[in-house]
Amino acid sequence: MQPRHTSDDTRRAREFETYVAGAGGRLLHTATLLTAESHGDNPRARRLLTLALARTYACWDRLHGEDPYDHTRQHLATRFARGAWHHHGGLLRSRSRPAGPLAGLTPQERLVLVIRLYEGVDGEQTAALLGLPVERVRTVFNRAMANVLRPAPRPAPPVGGVKAVPS
């Protein structure tokens, strides 16, 4: 009986390694967008992804035809939401300020925007994934898009030959 378990474990490990090799980069990018870290310095995103992948691996044999990517994305989103929303900043606490392209958004806005735009999940599925009403997801998405598309503020023009003092 021992050799069978060993071959099953080896097969499982190989399948999972293949999955991570194919999807790991995209999942890390998703986690990096969620945490609003820069791509070169993203320890919170890496931890978030590691935890989501560990959860996926733990139930790998029970997926039975389910898409492991969807499963991992769900764990990524729920773990981020739990840490960011319910623990008053959980994953968002750090010594440095977020610097990624979505750093100006709230955690909820980032989560909805990343799932909807980057991951391509429709509004109803996003609402189900996050346990929010569809209308709330639409509202958060629209607010996030407005914030992202808003042009960056320009410095004030000099008035009467006096330059503005940078803040």
C-alpha positions as CSV (number, residue, x, y, z in Angstrom):
1,M,0.0,0.0,0.0
2,Q,2.9,2.4,0.7
3,P,4.1,2.6,-2.9
4,R,0.6,3.6,-4.2
5,H,0.4,6.6,-1.8
6,T,3.9,7.6,-2.8
7,S,3.0,7.6,-6.5
8,D,-0.3,9.5,-5.8
9,D,1.7,12.1,-3.8
10,T,4.3,12.4,-6.5
11,R,1.6,12.8,-9.2
12,R,-0.3,15.3,-7.1
13,A,2.9,17.3,-6.5
14,R,3.8,17.3,-10.2
15,E,0.3,18.4,-11.2
16,F,0.4,21.2,-8.7
17,E,3.9,22.3,-9.8
18,T,2.7,22.4,-13.4
19,Y,-0.3,24.5,-12.4
20,V,1.8,27.0,-10.4
21,A,4.3,27.2,-13.2
22,G,1.5,28.2,-15.6
23,A,-0.7,30.4,-13.4
24,G,1.7,31.6,-10.7
25,G,2.8,34.8,-12.6
26,R,-0.7,36.0,-13.3
27,L,-1.8,35.2,-9.7
28,L,1.2,37.1,-8.3
29,H,0.3,40.0,-10.5
30,T,-3.3,39.9,-9.2
31,A,-2.0,39.8,-5.6
32,T,0.4,42.7,-6.3
33,L,-2.5,44.8,-7.7
34,L,-4.6,44.0,-4.6
35,T,-1.9,45.0,-2.1
36,A,-0.9,48.0,-4.2
37,E,2.7,47.2,-3.9
38,S,5.3,47.8,-6.6
39,H,6.2,44.8,-8.8
40,G,9.8,44.7,-7.6
41,D,9.0,44.9,-3.9
42,N,5.8,42.9,-3.0
43,P,6.3,40.9,0.1
44,R,2.6,41.2,1.2
45,A,1.4,40.0,-2.2
46,R,3.8,37.0,-2.1
47,R,2.5,36.1,1.3
48,L,-1.1,36.4,0.2
49,L,-0.4,34.3,-2.8
50,T,1.5,31.7,-0.8
51,L,-1.4,31.3,1.6
52,A,-3.9,31.0,-1.3
53,L,-1.8,28.4,-3.1
54,A,-1.3,26.4,0.1
55,R,-5.1,26.3,0.5
56,T,-5.5,25.2,-3.1
57,Y,-2.9,22.5,-2.7
58,A,-4.6,21.2,0.5
59,C,-7.8,20.5,-1.4
60,W,-6.2,19.6,-4.8
61,D,-7.6,16.1,-4.8
62,R,-11.1,17.3,-4.0
63,L,-11.3,19.8,-6.9
64,H,-12.8,17.1,-9.2
65,G,-12.8,19.0,-12.5
66,E,-13.1,22.5,-11.0
67,D,-10.7,25.1,-12.3
68,P,-7.9,25.4,-9.8
69,Y,-7.3,29.0,-11.0
70,D,-10.8,30.0,-10.0
71,H,-10.3,28.2,-6.6
72,T,-7.0,30.0,-6.0
73,R,-8.4,33.4,-7.1
74,Q,-11.3,32.9,-4.6
75,H,-8.9,32.2,-1.8
76,L,-6.8,35.2,-2.8
77,A,-9.8,37.5,-2.8
78,T,-11.4,36.3,0.4
79,R,-8.1,36.3,2.3
80,F,-7.3,39.8,1.1
81,A,-10.9,41.0,2.0
82,R,-10.7,39.4,5.4
83,G,-7.3,41.0,6.1
84,A,-8.0,44.4,4.6
85,W,-11.6,45.0,5.6
86,H,-12.3,43.1,8.8
87,H,-9.0,43.7,10.6
88,H,-8.9,47.4,9.9
89,G,-6.0,47.3,7.4
90,G,-4.6,43.8,8.1
91,L,-2.6,43.2,5.0
92,L,-2.4,46.9,4.2
93,R,-0.3,47.8,7.3
94,S,3.3,48.3,6.4
95,R,6.2,50.6,7.0
96,S,6.0,51.9,3.5
97,R,3.1,53.4,1.6
98,P,1.6,51.5,-1.2
99,A,3.2,52.5,-4.5
100,G,1.4,50.5,-7.2
101,P,-0.9,51.9,-9.9
102,L,-4.0,51.3,-7.7
103,A,-2.5,52.7,-4.5
104,G,-5.0,55.6,-4.4
105,L,-8.0,53.3,-4.1
106,T,-9.5,51.8,-1.0
107,P,-8.9,48.0,-0.5
108,Q,-12.6,47.3,-1.4
109,E,-12.2,49.4,-4.6
110,R,-9.0,47.6,-5.5
111,L,-10.5,44.2,-4.9
112,V,-13.6,44.9,-7.1
113,L,-11.6,46.6,-9.8
114,V,-9.0,43.8,-10.0
115,I,-11.6,41.0,-10.1
116,R,-13.8,42.8,-12.6
117,L,-11.2,44.2,-15.0
118,Y,-7.9,42.2,-14.6
119,E,-9.5,38.9,-13.9
120,G,-12.5,39.4,-16.2
121,V,-15.2,38.2,-13.7
122,D,-18.7,39.7,-14.4
123,G,-20.5,41.8,-11.8
124,E,-22.9,39.0,-10.6
125,Q,-20.1,36.5,-10.1
126,T,-18.0,39.2,-8.3
127,A,-20.9,39.9,-6.0
128,A,-21.3,36.2,-5.2
129,L,-17.5,35.8,-4.7
130,L,-17.4,38.7,-2.2
131,G,-20.7,38.2,-0.6
132,L,-21.9,41.6,-1.6
133,P,-25.1,42.8,-3.3
134,V,-24.7,43.3,-7.1
135,E,-25.6,46.9,-6.8
136,R,-22.9,47.5,-4.2
137,V,-20.3,45.9,-6.5
138,R,-21.5,48.2,-9.3
139,T,-21.2,51.3,-7.1
140,V,-17.8,50.3,-5.9
141,F,-16.6,49.5,-9.4
142,N,-17.9,52.8,-10.8
143,R,-16.3,54.8,-8.0
144,A,-13.0,53.0,-8.5
145,M,-13.0,53.6,-12.2
146,A,-13.7,57.3,-11.7
147,N,-10.8,57.5,-9.3
148,V,-8.4,55.7,-11.6
149,L,-9.5,57.7,-14.7
150,R,-9.3,61.1,-12.9
151,P,-6.3,63.0,-14.1
152,A,-3.5,63.6,-11.6
153,P,-3.7,67.1,-10.1
154,R,-1.4,69.6,-11.7
155,P,0.7,72.1,-9.6
156,A,-0.9,75.5,-9.3
157,P,0.4,78.0,-11.9
158,P,2.5,80.9,-10.5
159,V,0.4,83.8,-9.5
160,G,2.0,87.3,-9.9
161,G,5.5,85.8,-10.4
162,V,5.3,83.8,-7.1
163,K,5.9,80.1,-7.4
164,A,3.7,77.7,-5.4
165,V,5.4,76.0,-2.5
166,P,5.3,72.1,-2.9
167,S,3.5,70.3,-0.2
